[in-house]
Amino acid sequence: MELVELGLSRLEDMLAVQPRDASICQSELSSPGYLVWGALRKEAVIGYVVVDSRITPHEIHMIAVHPESRRQGIGFRMLTAVVAKYRSIFLEVSDSNTAAQKLYARAGFREVGRRKAYYNDGSDAILMQVGDEIVMERNISET
Ligand SMILES: CC(C)(COP(=O)(O)OP(=O)(O)OC[C@H]1O[C@@H](n2cnc3c(N)ncnc32)[C@H](O)[C@@H]1OP(=O)(O)O)[C@@H](O)C(=O)NCCC(=O)NCCS
């Protein structure tokens, strides 16, 4: 597995990994504030992780692995590569998404807070972080 930065030409590949709003994916691939790291296997995108670099610590916006490639350690390898690169990272995960919570815990993330009934389905957002950087600064001027 190879981890490379993805650009706009990979929009269809990104959507094939995980169905999401195409305009959001397009914005992630084209905005300088976002970094999209893709896991390639024989040139094909089998997973990706979106990092919002406008924020300190950086935030993982999304991580996804193609359904046919799950439970092979791809998510874990992408996550550990991103943690090694950026050191301090923050993210939010639904308390109903057990797979993602387990993945994050395995990669060293710890719960630092909760937002009650944050998602449309009524589930809580669990705030998780890895690294020592606990000060959060949001610079929205670059959006
Ligand atoms: C969450 C996701 C990225 C995990 O990717 P993955 O490549 O399958 O994960 P890995 O194979 O690296 O698994 C690493 C660990 O995470 C945990 N895990 C992953 N998937 C799991 C599942 N379905 N159920 C329980 N634990 C799971 C396990 O602890 C696993 O270690 P193990 O296989 O040794 O038991 C993938 O399921 C996915 O794309 N889900 C849809 C998108 C999503 O929900 N993203 C997160 C929210 S933004």
Ligand as a Chemical Component Dictionary entry (heavy atoms), coordinates in Angstrom:
data_LIG
# 
_chem_comp.id                   LIG 
_chem_comp.type                 NON-POLYMER 
_chem_comp.pdbx_formal_charge   0 
_chem_comp.three_letter_code    LIG 
# 
loop_
_chem_comp_atom.comp_id 
_chem_comp_atom.atom_id 
_chem_comp_atom.alt_atom_id 
_chem_comp_atom.type_symbol 
_chem_comp_atom.charge 
_chem_comp_atom.model_Cartn_x 
_chem_comp_atom.model_Cartn_y 
_chem_comp_atom.model_Cartn_z 
_chem_comp_atom.pdbx_ordinal 
LIG C1  C1  C 0 -13.788 2.762  9.900  1  
LIG C2  C2  C 0 -13.005 2.235  8.683  2  
LIG C3  C3  C 0 -12.227 3.403  8.049  3  
LIG C4  C4  C 0 -12.017 1.146  9.192  4  
LIG O1  O1  O 0 -11.150 0.801  8.105  5  
LIG P1  P1  P 0 -10.463 -0.643 8.011  6  
LIG O2  O2  O 0 -9.378  -0.572 7.010  7  
LIG O3  O3  O 0 -11.501 -1.685 7.803  8  
LIG O4  O4  O 0 -9.866  -0.818 9.485  9  
LIG P2  P2  P 0 -8.632  -1.763 9.884  10 
LIG O5  O5  O 0 -8.700  -3.044 9.103  11 
LIG O6  O6  O 0 -7.383  -0.982 9.787  12 
LIG O7  O7  O 0 -8.992  -2.074 11.398 13 
LIG C5  C5  C 0 -8.189  -1.619 12.481 14 
LIG C6  C6  C 0 -8.915  -1.904 13.780 15 
LIG O8  O8  O 0 -10.110 -1.116 13.856 16 
LIG C7  C7  C 0 -11.164 -1.894 14.461 17 
LIG N1  N1  N 0 -12.222 -2.143 13.478 18 
LIG C8  C8  C 0 -12.204 -1.831 12.148 19 
LIG N2  N2  N 0 -13.373 -2.179 11.581 20 
LIG C9  C9  C 0 -14.132 -2.723 12.541 21 
LIG C10 C10 C 0 -15.446 -3.272 12.565 22 
LIG N3  N3  N 0 -16.230 -3.327 11.472 23 
LIG N4  N4  N 0 -15.927 -3.707 13.757 24 
LIG C11 C11 C 0 -15.185 -3.667 14.879 25 
LIG N5  N5  N 0 -13.915 -3.169 14.918 26 
LIG C12 C12 C 0 -13.404 -2.706 13.770 27 
LIG C13 C13 C 0 -10.517 -3.197 14.905 28 
LIG O9  O9  O 0 -10.007 -2.993 16.212 29 
LIG C14 C14 C 0 -9.411  -3.343 13.903 30 
LIG O10 O10 O 0 -8.369  -4.153 14.342 31 
LIG P3  P3  P 0 -8.462  -5.748 14.081 32 
LIG O11 O11 O 0 -8.860  -5.957 12.636 33 
LIG O12 O12 O 0 -7.083  -6.226 14.400 34 
LIG O13 O13 O 0 -9.517  -6.240 15.018 35 
LIG C15 C15 C 0 -13.965 1.557  7.651  36 
LIG O14 O14 O 0 -14.792 0.649  8.318  37 
LIG C16 C16 C 0 -14.827 2.538  6.864  38 
LIG O15 O15 O 0 -14.431 3.049  5.825  39 
LIG N6  N6  N 0 -16.047 2.812  7.381  40 
LIG C17 C17 C 0 -16.976 3.729  6.690  41 
LIG C18 C18 C 0 -16.563 5.167  6.836  42 
LIG C19 C19 C 0 -16.490 5.604  8.280  43 
LIG O16 O16 O 0 -17.366 5.285  9.085  44 
LIG N7  N7  N 0 -15.436 6.384  8.622  45 
LIG C20 C20 C 0 -15.208 6.867  9.963  46 
LIG C21 C21 C 0 -16.038 8.030  10.323 47 
LIG S1  S1  S 0 -15.555 9.488  9.501  48 
# 
loop_
_chem_comp_bond.comp_id 
_chem_comp_bond.atom_id_1 
_chem_comp_bond.atom_id_2 
_chem_comp_bond.value_order 
_chem_comp_bond.pdbx_ordinal 
LIG C1  C2  SING 1  
LIG C2  C3  SING 2  
LIG C2  C4  SING 3  
LIG C2  C15 SING 4  
LIG C4  O1  SING 5  
LIG O1  P1  SING 6  
LIG P1  O2  DOUB 7  
LIG P1  O3  SING 8  
LIG P1  O4  SING 9  
LIG O4  P2  SING 10 
LIG P2  O5  DOUB 11 
LIG P2  O6  SING 12 
LIG P2  O7  SING 13 
LIG O7  C5  SING 14 
LIG C5  C6  SING 15 
LIG C6  O8  SING 16 
LIG C6  C14 SING 17 
LIG O8  C7  SING 18 
LIG C7  N1  SING 19 
LIG C7  C13 SING 20 
LIG N1  C8  SING 21 
LIG N1  C12 SING 22 
LIG C8  N2  DOUB 23 
LIG N2  C9  SING 24 
LIG C9  C10 SING 25 
LIG C9  C12 DOUB 26 
LIG C10 N3  SING 27 
LIG C10 N4  DOUB 28 
LIG N4  C11 SING 29 
LIG C11 N5  DOUB 30 
LIG N5  C12 SING 31 
LIG C13 O9  SING 32 
LIG C13 C14 SING 33 
LIG C14 O10 SING 34 
LIG O10 P3  SING 35 
LIG P3  O11 DOUB 36 
LIG P3  O12 SING 37 
LIG P3  O13 SING 38 
LIG C15 O14 SING 39 
LIG C15 C16 SING 40 
LIG C16 O15 DOUB 41 
LIG C16 N6  SING 42 
LIG N6  C17 SING 43 
LIG C17 C18 SING 44 
LIG C18 C19 SING 45 
LIG C19 O16 DOUB 46 
LIG C19 N7  SING 47 
LIG N7  C20 SING 48 
LIG C20 C21 SING 49 
LIG C21 S1  SING 50 
# 
